[in-house]
């Protein structure tokens, strides 16, 4: 997982899976979009206006709970 923040665009991107994918974008709100690769695999989450949602978008606090190991492909 990699998290990047573009200060100029005020956009935070959470890349869940490494690699380049052709994605289908699903907008949840005006500020949040999900990127799905083939097989409906969630590969990324985009958050616009990130400075309004995170105290420090350049270094957001992250908490992972109940993370299951990924099944072998």
C-alpha positions as CSV (number, residue, x, y, z in Angstrom):
1,X,0.0,0.0,0.0
2,X,1.2,3.5,-0.9
3,X,-0.3,6.8,0.0
4,X,0.6,10.0,-1.9
5,X,-0.6,13.5,-1.5
6,X,-0.7,16.2,-4.2
7,X,-0.7,19.6,-2.4
8,X,-1.5,21.6,-5.6
9,X,-4.6,19.4,-6.3
10,X,-5.3,18.8,-2.6
11,X,-5.8,15.2,-3.6
12,X,-4.8,12.1,-1.5
13,X,-4.4,8.7,-3.3
14,X,-4.3,5.4,-1.5
15,X,-2.8,2.8,-3.8
16,X,-3.8,-0.6,-2.5
17,X,-2.1,-2.8,-5.1
18,X,1.2,-2.2,-6.9
19,X,1.2,-1.9,-10.7
20,X,-0.5,-0.1,-13.5
21,X,-4.1,-1.0,-14.2
22,X,-6.8,0.1,-16.5
23,X,-9.5,1.1,-14.0
24,X,-13.2,1.7,-13.8
25,X,-13.8,4.7,-11.5
26,X,-16.8,4.6,-9.2
27,X,-17.6,7.9,-7.5
28,X,-19.0,7.6,-4.0
29,X,-19.2,11.4,-3.4
30,X,-17.9,14.5,-5.2
31,X,-14.7,14.0,-3.2
32,X,-14.2,10.2,-3.0
33,X,-13.7,7.8,-5.9
34,X,-12.8,4.1,-6.0
35,X,-10.6,2.6,-8.8
36,X,-11.5,-1.0,-9.8
37,X,-9.4,-3.2,-12.0
38,X,-10.6,-6.2,-13.9
39,X,-12.4,-8.7,-11.8
40,X,-13.7,-5.9,-9.6
41,X,-10.4,-5.7,-7.7
42,X,-10.2,-2.5,-5.7
43,X,-6.8,-1.0,-6.5
44,X,-7.0,2.6,-5.3
45,X,-9.0,5.3,-3.4
46,X,-8.8,8.9,-4.4
47,X,-9.8,11.6,-1.9
48,X,-10.2,15.2,-3.2
49,X,-10.2,18.2,-0.8
50,X,-8.1,16.0,1.4
51,X,-7.0,19.0,3.6
52,X,-10.6,19.3,4.7
53,X,-10.8,15.6,5.7
54,X,-7.4,15.0,7.3
55,X,-5.5,17.0,9.9
56,X,-2.3,16.4,8.0
57,X,-2.9,15.0,4.5
58,X,0.8,14.8,3.8
59,X,1.2,12.3,6.6
60,X,-2.3,10.9,7.4
61,X,-2.8,8.8,10.5
62,X,-3.8,5.3,9.4
63,X,-5.3,2.4,11.5
64,X,-5.7,-1.0,10.0
65,X,-8.1,-3.4,11.8
66,X,-9.2,-6.9,11.0
67,X,-6.9,-7.2,8.0
68,X,-7.1,-10.7,6.5
69,X,-4.2,-12.2,4.6
70,X,-4.6,-12.0,0.8
71,X,-5.4,-15.3,-0.9
72,X,-2.7,-16.6,-3.2
73,X,-3.5,-15.9,-6.9
